[in-house]
Amino acid sequence: MTKEYRAKTFKSGNSVALRLPKGLGIREGEEMVLREDRGKFAFEPASKEGRKIDLTGIYGSIPGLARMPTDETDRDWGDGLGRD
């Protein structure tokens, strides 16, 4: 049987927020994905595997950091055992 919870929305800064009941078992700070389909909303925990960090905006901002070669033949992988 499906459990039903009721909650009211409230203003949080320039957003509208919805406080979720503790009984749902969602931990504080957990990232969620929210989907809307024809006026119905569904949410689920975000996949940690799909997370990517976009560093293109900071390229060139770290002095002394050399750009990685794009061709694998240019890379020096050493012997793979931590010894160069």
Gaussian input, Z-matrix of N, CA and C with variables (Angstrom, degrees):
# hf/3-21g

backbone

0 1
 N
 C     1     B1
 C     2     B2     1     A1
 N     3     B3     2     A2     1     D1
 C     4     B4     3     A3     2     D2
 C     5     B5     4     A4     3     D3
 N     6     B6     5     A5     4     D4
 C     7     B7     6     A6     5     D5
 C     8     B8     7     A7     6     D6
 N     9     B9     8     A8     7     D7
 C    10    B10     9     A9     8     D8
 C    11    B11    10    A10     9     D9
 N    12    B12    11    A11    10    D10
 C    13    B13    12    A12    11    D11
 C    14    B14    13    A13    12    D12
 N    15    B15    14    A14    13    D13
 C    16    B16    15    A15    14    D14
 C    17    B17    16    A16    15    D15
 N    18    B18    17    A17    16    D16
 C    19    B19    18    A18    17    D17
 C    20    B20    19    A19    18    D18
 N    21    B21    20    A20    19    D19
 C    22    B22    21    A21    20    D20
 C    23    B23    22    A22    21    D21
 N    24    B24    23    A23    22    D22
 C    25    B25    24    A24    23    D23
 C    26    B26    25    A25    24    D24
 N    27    B27    26    A26    25    D25
 C    28    B28    27    A27    26    D26
 C    29    B29    28    A28    27    D27
 N    30    B30    29    A29    28    D28
 C    31    B31    30    A30    29    D29
 C    32    B32    31    A31    30    D30
 N    33    B33    32    A32    31    D31
 C    34    B34    33    A33    32    D32
 C    35    B35    34    A34    33    D33
 N    36    B36    35    A35    34    D34
 C    37    B37    36    A36    35    D35
 C    38    B38    37    A37    36    D36
 N    39    B39    38    A38    37    D37
 C    40    B40    39    A39    38    D38
 C    41    B41    40    A40    39    D39
 N    42    B42    41    A41    40    D40
 C    43    B43    42    A42    41    D41
 C    44    B44    43    A43    42    D42
 N    45    B45    44    A44    43    D43
 C    46    B46    45    A45    44    D44
 C    47    B47    46    A46    45    D45
 N    48    B48    47    A47    46    D46
 C    49    B49    48    A48    47    D47
 C    50    B50    49    A49    48    D48
 N    51    B51    50    A50    49    D49
 C    52    B52    51    A51    50    D50
 C    53    B53    52    A52    51    D51
 N    54    B54    53    A53    52    D52
 C    55    B55    54    A54    53    D53
 C    56    B56    55    A55    54    D54
 N    57    B57    56    A56    55    D55
 C    58    B58    57    A57    56    D56
 C    59    B59    58    A58    57    D57
 N    60    B60    59    A59    58    D58
 C    61    B61    60    A60    59    D59
 C    62    B62    61    A61    60    D60
 N    63    B63    62    A62    61    D61
 C    64    B64    63    A63    62    D62
 C    65    B65    64    A64    63    D63
 N    66    B66    65    A65    64    D64
 C    67    B67    66    A66    65    D65
 C    68    B68    67    A67    66    D66
 N    69    B69    68    A68    67    D67
 C    70    B70    69    A69    68    D68
 C    71    B71    70    A70    69    D69
 N    72    B72    71    A71    70    D70
 C    73    B73    72    A72    71    D71
 C    74    B74    73    A73    72    D72
 N    75    B75    74    A74    73    D73
 C    76    B76    75    A75    74    D74
 C    77    B77    76    A76    75    D75
 N    78    B78    77    A77    76    D76
 C    79    B79    78    A78    77    D77
 C    80    B80    79    A79    78    D78
 N    81    B81    80    A80    79    D79
 C    82    B82    81    A81    80    D80
 C    83    B83    82    A82    81    D81
 N    84    B84    83    A83    82    D82
 C    85    B85    84    A84    83    D83
 C    86    B86    85    A85    84    D84
 N    87    B87    86    A86    85    D85
 C    88    B88    87    A87    86    D86
 C    89    B89    88    A88    87    D87
 N    90    B90    89    A89    88    D88
 C    91    B91    90    A90    89    D89
 C    92    B92    91    A91    90    D90
 N    93    B93    92    A92    91    D91
 C    94    B94    93    A93    92    D92
 C    95    B95    94    A94    93    D93
 N    96    B96    95    A95    94    D94
 C    97    B97    96    A96    95    D95
 C    98    B98    97    A97    96    D96
 N    99    B99    98    A98    97    D97
 C   100   B100    99    A99    98    D98
 C   101   B101   100   A100    99    D99
 N   102   B102   101   A101   100   D100
 C   103   B103   102   A102   101   D101
 C   104   B104   103   A103   102   D102
 N   105   B105   104   A104   103   D103
 C   106   B106   105   A105   104   D104
 C   107   B107   106   A106   105   D105
 N   108   B108   107   A107   106   D106
 C   109   B109   108   A108   107   D107
 C   110   B110   109   A109   108   D108
 N   111   B111   110   A110   109   D109
 C   112   B112   111   A111   110   D110
 C   113   B113   112   A112   111   D111
 N   114   B114   113   A113   112   D112
 C   115   B115   114   A114   113   D113
 C   116   B116   115   A115   114   D114
 N   117   B117   116   A116   115   D115
 C   118   B118   117   A117   116   D116
 C   119   B119   118   A118   117   D117
 N   120   B120   119   A119   118   D118
 C   121   B121   120   A120   119   D119
 C   122   B122   121   A121   120   D120
 N   123   B123   122   A122   121   D121
 C   124   B124   123   A123   122   D122
 C   125   B125   124   A124   123   D123
 N   126   B126   125   A125   124   D124
 C   127   B127   126   A126   125   D125
 C   128   B128   127   A127   126   D126
 N   129   B129   128   A128   127   D127
 C   130   B130   129   A129   128   D128
 C   131   B131   130   A130   129   D129
 N   132   B132   131   A131   130   D130
 C   133   B133   132   A132   131   D131
 C   134   B134   133   A133   132   D132
 N   135   B135   134   A134   133   D133
 C   136   B136   135   A135   134   D134
 C   137   B137   136   A136   135   D135
 N   138   B138   137   A137   136   D136
 C   139   B139   138   A138   137   D137
 C   140   B140   139   A139   138   D138
 N   141   B141   140   A140   139   D139
 C   142   B142   141   A141   140   D140
 C   143   B143   142   A142   141   D141
 N   144   B144   143   A143   142   D142
 C   145   B145   144   A144   143   D143
 C   146   B146   145   A145   144   D144
 N   147   B147   146   A146   145   D145
 C   148   B148   147   A147   146   D146
 C   149   B149   148   A148   147   D147
 N   150   B150   149   A149   148   D148
 C   151   B151   150   A150   149   D149
 C   152   B152   151   A151   150   D150
 N   153   B153   152   A152   151   D151
 C   154   B154   153   A153   152   D152
 C   155   B155   154   A154   153   D153
 N   156   B156   155   A155   154   D154
 C   157   B157   156   A156   155   D155
 C   158   B158   157   A157   156   D156
 N   159   B159   158   A158   157   D157
 C   160   B160   159   A159   158   D158
 C   161   B161   160   A160   159   D159
 N   162   B162   161   A161   160   D160
 C   163   B163   162   A162   161   D161
 C   164   B164   163   A163   162   D162
 N   165   B165   164   A164   163   D163
 C   166   B166   165   A165   164   D164
 C   167   B167   166   A166   165   D165
 N   168   B168   167   A167   166   D166
 C   169   B169   168   A168   167   D167
 C   170   B170   169   A169   168   D168
 N   171   B171   170   A170   169   D169
 C   172   B172   171   A171   170   D170
 C   173   B173   172   A172   171   D171
 N   174   B174   173   A173   172   D172
 C   175   B175   174   A174   173   D173
 C   176   B176   175   A175   174   D174
 N   177   B177   176   A176   175   D175
 C   178   B178   177   A177   176   D176
 C   179   B179   178   A178   177   D177
 N   180   B180   179   A179   178   D178
 C   181   B181   180   A180   179   D179
 C   182   B182   181   A181   180   D180
 N   183   B183   182   A182   181   D181
 C   184   B184   183   A183   182   D182
 C   185   B185   184   A184   183   D183
 N   186   B186   185   A185   184   D184
 C   187   B187   186   A186   185   D185
 C   188   B188   187   A187   186   D186
 N   189   B189   188   A188   187   D187
 C   190   B190   189   A189   188   D188
 C   191   B191   190   A190   189   D189
 N   192   B192   191   A191   190   D190
 C   193   B193   192   A192   191   D191
 C   194   B194   193   A193   192   D192
 N   195   B195   194   A194   193   D193
 C   196   B196   195   A195   194   D194
 C   197   B197   196   A196   195   D195
 N   198   B198   197   A197   196   D196
 C   199   B199   198   A198   197   D197
 C   200   B200   199   A199   198   D198
 N   201   B201   200   A200   199   D199
 C   202   B202   201   A201   200   D200
 C   203   B203   202   A202   201   D201
 N   204   B204   203   A203   202   D202
 C   205   B205   204   A204   203   D203
 C   206   B206   205   A205   204   D204
 N   207   B207   206   A206   205   D205
 C   208   B208   207   A207   206   D206
 C   209   B209   208   A208   207   D207
 N   210   B210   209   A209   208   D208
 C   211   B211   210   A210   209   D209
 C   212   B212   211   A211   210   D210
 N   213   B213   212   A212   211   D211
 C   214   B214   213   A213   212   D212
 C   215   B215   214   A214   213   D213
 N   216   B216   215   A215   214   D214
 C   217   B217   216   A216   215   D215
 C   218   B218   217   A217   216   D216
 N   219   B219   218   A218   217   D217
 C   220   B220   219   A219   218   D218
 C   221   B221   220   A220   219   D219
 N   222   B222   221   A221   220   D220
 C   223   B223   222   A222   221   D221
 C   224   B224   223   A223   222   D222
 N   225   B225   224   A224   223   D223
 C   226   B226   225   A225   224   D224
 C   227   B227   226   A226   225   D225
 N   228   B228   227   A227   226   D226
 C   229   B229   228   A228   227   D227
 C   230   B230   229   A229   228   D228
 N   231   B231   230   A230   229   D229
 C   232   B232   231   A231   230   D230
 C   233   B233   232   A232   231   D231
 N   234   B234   233   A233   232   D232
 C   235   B235   234   A234   233   D233
 C   236   B236   235   A235   234   D234
 N   237   B237   236   A236   235   D235
 C   238   B238   237   A237   236   D236
 C   239   B239   238   A238   237   D237
 N   240   B240   239   A239   238   D238
 C   241   B241   240   A240   239   D239
 C   242   B242   241   A241   240   D240
 N   243   B243   242   A242   241   D241
 C   244   B244   243   A243   242   D242
 C   245   B245   244   A244   243   D243
 N   246   B246   245   A245   244   D244
 C   247   B247   246   A246   245   D245
 C   248   B248   247   A247   246   D246
 N   249   B249   248   A248   247   D247
 C   250   B250   249   A249   248   D248
 C   251   B251   250   A250   249   D249

   B1=1.4446
   B2=1.5329
   B3=1.3015
   B4=1.4515
   B5=1.5180
   B6=1.3411
   B7=1.4691
   B8=1.5201
   B9=1.3032
   B10=1.4621
   B11=1.5143
   B12=1.3208
   B13=1.4623
   B14=1.5221
   B15=1.2981
   B16=1.4662
   B17=1.5219
   B18=1.3300
   B19=1.4602
   B20=1.5204
   B21=1.3220
   B22=1.4656
   B23=1.5089
   B24=1.3060
   B25=1.4609
   B26=1.5276
   B27=1.3338
   B28=1.4580
   B29=1.5199
   B30=1.3153
   B31=1.4598
   B32=1.5247
   B33=1.3362
   B34=1.4574
   B35=1.5195
   B36=1.3398
   B37=1.4650
   B38=1.5099
   B39=1.3417
   B40=1.4633
   B41=1.5283
   B42=1.3234
   B43=1.4580
   B44=1.5195
   B45=1.3103
   B46=1.4565
   B47=1.5216
   B48=1.3193
   B49=1.4686
   B50=1.5221
   B51=1.3140
   B52=1.4514
   B53=1.5189
   B54=1.3134
   B55=1.4599
   B56=1.5225
   B57=1.3348
   B58=1.4646
   B59=1.5238
   B60=1.3293
   B61=1.4686
   B62=1.5305
   B63=1.3214
   B64=1.4562
   B65=1.5300
   B66=1.3171
   B67=1.4547
   B68=1.5294
   B69=1.3128
   B70=1.4655
   B71=1.5224
   B72=1.3233
   B73=1.4654
   B74=1.5155
   B75=1.3148
   B76=1.4679
   B77=1.5245
   B78=1.3454
   B79=1.4698
   B80=1.5368
   B81=1.3076
   B82=1.4685
   B83=1.5280
   B84=1.3278
   B85=1.4550
   B86=1.5205
   B87=1.3280
   B88=1.4613
   B89=1.5289
   B90=1.3310
   B91=1.4614
   B92=1.5316
   B93=1.3214
   B94=1.4606
   B95=1.5303
   B96=1.3226
   B97=1.4610
   B98=1.5192
   B99=1.3338
   B100=1.4608
   B101=1.5192
   B102=1.3334
   B103=1.4630
   B104=1.5271
   B105=1.3361
   B106=1.4545
   B107=1.5164
   B108=1.3104
   B109=1.4607
   B110=1.5167
   B111=1.3140
   B112=1.4712
   B113=1.5243
   B114=1.3293
   B115=1.4572
   B116=1.5242
   B117=1.3274
   B118=1.4659
   B119=1.5175
   B120=1.3193
   B121=1.4585
   B122=1.5290
   B123=1.3151
   B124=1.4641
   B125=1.5152
   B126=1.3205
   B127=1.4574
   B128=1.5087
   B129=1.3515
   B130=1.4570
   B131=1.5232
   B132=1.3270
   B133=1.4579
   B134=1.5258
   B135=1.3338
   B136=1.4636
   B137=1.5200
   B138=1.3137
   B139=1.4649
   B140=1.5227
   B141=1.3101
   B142=1.4557
   B143=1.5243
   B144=1.3489
   B145=1.4576
   B146=1.5161
   B147=1.3284
   B148=1.4530
   B149=1.5163
   B150=1.3177
   B151=1.4604
   B152=1.5145
   B153=1.3145
   B154=1.4513
   B155=1.5219
   B156=1.2996
   B157=1.4607
   B158=1.5137
   B159=1.3197
   B160=1.4527
   B161=1.5292
   B162=1.3286
   B163=1.4593
   B164=1.5240
   B165=1.3306
   B166=1.4637
   B167=1.5281
   B168=1.3118
   B169=1.4513
   B170=1.5182
   B171=1.3286
   B172=1.4600
   B173=1.5208
   B174=1.3475
   B175=1.4616
   B176=1.5263
   B177=1.2987
   B178=1.4634
   B179=1.5132
   B180=1.3322
   B181=1.4666
   B182=1.5220
   B183=1.3317
   B184=1.4569
   B185=1.5238
   B186=1.3327
   B187=1.4609
   B188=1.5289
   B189=1.3183
   B190=1.4522
   B191=1.5126
   B192=1.3280
   B193=1.4577
   B194=1.5204
   B195=1.3178
   B196=1.4589
   B197=1.5222
   B198=1.3148
   B199=1.4489
   B200=1.5288
   B201=1.3365
   B202=1.4570
   B203=1.5257
   B204=1.3189
   B205=1.4611
   B206=1.5235
   B207=1.3357
   B208=1.4550
   B209=1.5177
   B210=1.3225
   B211=1.4563
   B212=1.5226
   B213=1.3310
   B214=1.4631
   B215=1.5237
   B216=1.3198
   B217=1.4650
   B218=1.5177
   B219=1.3297
   B220=1.4641
   B221=1.5289
   B222=1.3238
   B223=1.4550
   B224=1.5253
   B225=1.3360
   B226=1.4461
   B227=1.5281
   B228=1.3195
   B229=1.4561
   B230=1.5357
   B231=1.3053
   B232=1.4547
   B233=1.5154
   B234=1.3189
   B235=1.4700
   B236=1.5287
   B237=1.3493
   B238=1.4625
   B239=1.5147
   B240=1.3228
   B241=1.4670
   B242=1.5203
   B243=1.3284
   B244=1.4626
   B245=1.5074
   B246=1.3359
   B247=1.4638
   B248=1.5114
   B249=1.2924
   B250=1.4725
   B251=1.4717
   A1=109.40
   A2=117.28
   A3=122.76
   A4=110.74
   A5=116.36
   A6=120.41
   A7=108.27
   A8=115.56
   A9=120.59
   A10=109.20
   A11=115.74
   A12=122.62
   A13=107.91
   A14=116.62
   A15=120.85
   A16=108.19
   A17=114.54
   A18=120.33
   A19=108.20
   A20=116.28
   A21=121.10
   A22=110.06
   A23=115.46
   A24=120.41
   A25=108.45
   A26=115.52
   A27=120.81
   A28=108.90
   A29=116.07
   A30=121.39
   A31=109.36
   A32=115.19
   A33=121.87
   A34=106.96
   A35=115.99
   A36=119.76
   A37=109.26
   A38=117.00
   A39=121.13
   A40=111.51
   A41=117.05
   A42=121.98
   A43=110.65
   A44=115.20
   A45=121.93
   A46=105.46
   A47=116.81
   A48=121.45
   A49=110.02
   A50=114.69
   A51=121.72
   A52=107.63
   A53=117.22
   A54=121.66
   A55=107.99
   A56=116.06
   A57=120.75
   A58=110.05
   A59=117.36
   A60=120.79
   A61=112.27
   A62=116.49
   A63=122.70
   A64=111.29
   A65=116.52
   A66=121.94
   A67=114.15
   A68=117.89
   A69=121.01
   A70=111.84
   A71=117.23
   A72=121.03
   A73=114.82
   A74=117.81
   A75=121.17
   A76=108.28
   A77=115.63
   A78=120.51
   A79=110.71
   A80=115.11
   A81=121.68
   A82=109.98
   A83=116.94
   A84=122.38
   A85=114.24
   A86=118.18
   A87=121.39
   A88=109.69
   A89=116.47
   A90=120.95
   A91=109.28
   A92=115.77
   A93=121.47
   A94=109.89
   A95=116.02
   A96=122.85
   A97=106.10
   A98=116.26
   A99=122.06
   A100=108.48
   A101=116.71
   A102=121.83
   A103=109.17
   A104=115.54
   A105=121.76
   A106=107.68
   A107=116.68
   A108=122.10
   A109=108.49
   A110=116.10
   A111=122.85
   A112=112.65
   A113=115.88
   A114=120.80
   A115=115.21
   A116=117.76
   A117=121.23
   A118=108.38
   A119=116.20
   A120=121.49
   A121=109.96
   A122=115.51
   A123=122.24
   A124=107.17
   A125=117.20
   A126=120.35
   A127=109.58
   A128=114.47
   A129=121.05
   A130=108.61
   A131=117.54
   A132=119.74
   A133=110.59
   A134=116.01
   A135=120.98
   A136=109.52
   A137=115.60
   A138=121.31
   A139=108.93
   A140=117.11
   A141=120.91
   A142=111.10
   A143=117.54
   A144=120.89
   A145=112.17
   A146=116.95
   A147=120.26
   A148=114.48
   A149=117.21
   A150=120.11
   A151=111.32
   A152=116.09
   A153=121.76
   A154=108.19
   A155=115.77
   A156=121.20
   A157=107.87
   A158=116.64
   A159=121.94
   A160=108.94
   A161=116.34
   A162=121.55
   A163=112.52
   A164=117.59
   A165=119.76
   A166=111.84
   A167=118.10
   A168=120.81
   A169=114.40
   A170=118.16
   A171=119.77
   A172=112.65
   A173=117.08
   A174=119.94
   A175=109.79
   A176=116.62
   A177=121.95
   A178=114.55
   A179=118.29
   A180=119.90
   A181=112.86
   A182=118.55
   A183=121.38
   A184=108.44
   A185=117.80
   A186=120.53
   A187=111.41
   A188=116.47
   A189=121.53
   A190=114.83
   A191=118.09
   A192=120.88
   A193=108.36
   A194=115.78
   A195=120.44
   A196=110.52
   A197=116.20
   A198=122.33
   A199=109.36
   A200=116.66
   A201=120.43
   A202=109.31
   A203=117.47
   A204=120.24
   A205=110.66
   A206=116.55
   A207=120.13
   A208=111.57
   A209=118.13
   A210=122.08
   A211=108.55
   A212=117.83
   A213=121.01
   A214=113.25
   A215=118.00
   A216=119.90
   A217=111.14
   A218=117.65
   A219=121.63
   A220=112.03
   A221=118.32
   A222=120.83
   A223=111.03
   A224=114.60
   A225=121.11
   A226=107.62
   A227=117.70
   A228=122.45
   A229=111.58
   A230=119.54
   A231=120.85
   A232=109.69
   A233=117.73
   A234=120.00
   A235=112.04
   A236=117.24
   A237=121.01
   A238=113.37
   A239=118.41
   A240=121.09
   A241=112.34
   A242=115.59
   A243=119.01
   A244=112.96
   A245=117.43
   A246=121.46
   A247=108.01
   A248=117.66
   A249=120.32
   A250=112.98
   D1=138.77
   D2=179.73
   D3=-79.79
   D4=132.79
   D5=175.75
   D6=-83.91
   D7=146.51
   D8=178.30
   D9=-118.53
   D10=132.16
   D11=177.06
   D12=-120.77
   D13=149.30
   D14=174.96
   D15=-121.77
   D16=140.19
   D17=179.06
   D18=-150.49
   D19=151.98
   D20=178.07
   D21=-102.80
   D22=147.42
   D23=174.35
   D24=-79.45
   D25=157.70
   D26=176.68
   D27=-148.24
   D28=160.24
   D29=-179.59
   D30=-81.47
   D31=133.17
   D32=177.45
   D33=-135.75
   D34=99.86
   D35=-174.24
   D36=65.77
   D37=-126.93
   D38=177.63
   D39=-98.58
   D40=16.62
   D41=-178.08
   D42=-118.02
   D43=167.34
   D44=170.38
   D45=-107.13
   D46=131.38
   D47=-176.52
   D48=-118.02
   D49=159.56
   D50=176.64
   D51=-130.79
   D52=119.51
   D53=179.33
   D54=-81.44
   D55=123.86
   D56=-178.11
   D57=-94.33
   D58=137.20
   D59=-178.78
   D60=-61.79
   D61=142.30
   D62=179.08
   D63=-58.80
   D64=-28.76
   D65=-179.37
   D66=-61.69
   D67=-15.21
   D68=177.41
   D69=-75.86
   D70=-16.78
   D71=177.55
   D72=80.79
   D73=15.69
   D74=179.02
   D75=-83.75
   D76=130.30
   D77=-178.75
   D78=-85.45
   D79=150.29
   D80=177.24
   D81=-59.66
   D82=134.84
   D83=177.23
   D84=84.84
   D85=-2.44
   D86=-179.63
   D87=-71.44
   D88=130.67
   D89=179.88
   D90=-78.75
   D91=134.56
   D92=-177.20
   D93=-123.32
   D94=154.29
   D95=173.03
   D96=-107.73
   D97=128.88
   D98=-179.45
   D99=-113.86
   D100=130.57
   D101=179.26
   D102=-121.47
   D103=142.16
   D104=176.82
   D105=-119.04
   D106=129.49
   D107=178.30
   D108=-136.34
   D109=105.59
   D110=178.15
   D111=51.70
   D112=47.67
   D113=175.85
   D114=84.42
   D115=-0.34
   D116=176.54
   D117=-108.82
   D118=141.14
   D119=-175.96
   D120=-114.80
   D121=141.84
   D122=175.56
   D123=-136.51
   D124=144.51
   D125=177.91
   D126=-137.06
   D127=153.55
   D128=179.00
   D129=-153.89
   D130=159.16
   D131=177.50
   D132=-60.01
   D133=140.52
   D134=178.67
   D135=-72.53
   D136=143.64
   D137=178.36
   D138=-72.03
   D139=130.10
   D140=178.54
   D141=-76.23
   D142=-25.58
   D143=-179.63
   D144=-70.28
   D145=-30.47
   D146=-176.04
   D147=-84.31
   D148=-2.31
   D149=-177.70
   D150=-75.41
   D151=131.25
   D152=176.84
   D153=-130.36
   D154=147.59
   D155=178.08
   D156=-107.82
   D157=126.18
   D158=179.61
   D159=-91.76
   D160=110.92
   D161=-178.62
   D162=-103.76
   D163=9.03
   D164=-176.80
   D165=-62.71
   D166=-28.40
   D167=-178.82
   D168=-72.37
   D169=-17.18
   D170=-179.06
   D171=-107.24
   D172=2.77
   D173=-179.63
   D174=-55.58
   D175=130.89
   D176=177.89
   D177=84.59
   D178=-0.02
   D179=-176.97
   D180=-93.92
   D181=-3.84
   D182=-179.50
   D183=-108.92
   D184=109.35
   D185=-178.05
   D186=-61.44
   D187=136.84
   D188=176.52
   D189=85.53
   D190=-5.78
   D191=179.37
   D192=-89.31
   D193=116.51
   D194=-178.24
   D195=-83.95
   D196=148.17
   D197=177.46
   D198=-70.86
   D199=137.98
   D200=178.51
   D201=-73.27
   D202=139.10
   D203=177.56
   D204=-62.29
   D205=146.56
   D206=-179.47
   D207=-90.12
   D208=-18.94
   D209=179.73
   D210=-99.88
   D211=128.05
   D212=-176.43
   D213=-61.36
   D214=-24.24
   D215=-179.73
   D216=-69.60
   D217=-19.31
   D218=-179.60
   D219=-83.74
   D220=-11.64
   D221=-174.91
   D222=-87.89
   D223=141.77
   D224=176.05
   D225=-104.31
   D226=101.56
   D227=-175.35
   D228=-87.51
   D229=-5.10
   D230=-177.21
   D231=65.86
   D232=-152.85
   D233=179.99
   D234=-98.57
   D235=3.63
   D236=177.33
   D237=80.24
   D238=0.11
   D239=-179.07
   D240=-109.99
   D241=15.15
   D242=-179.50
   D243=82.95
   D244=1.85
   D245=176.93
   D246=-109.62
   D247=126.59
   D248=-179.83
   D249=-93.30

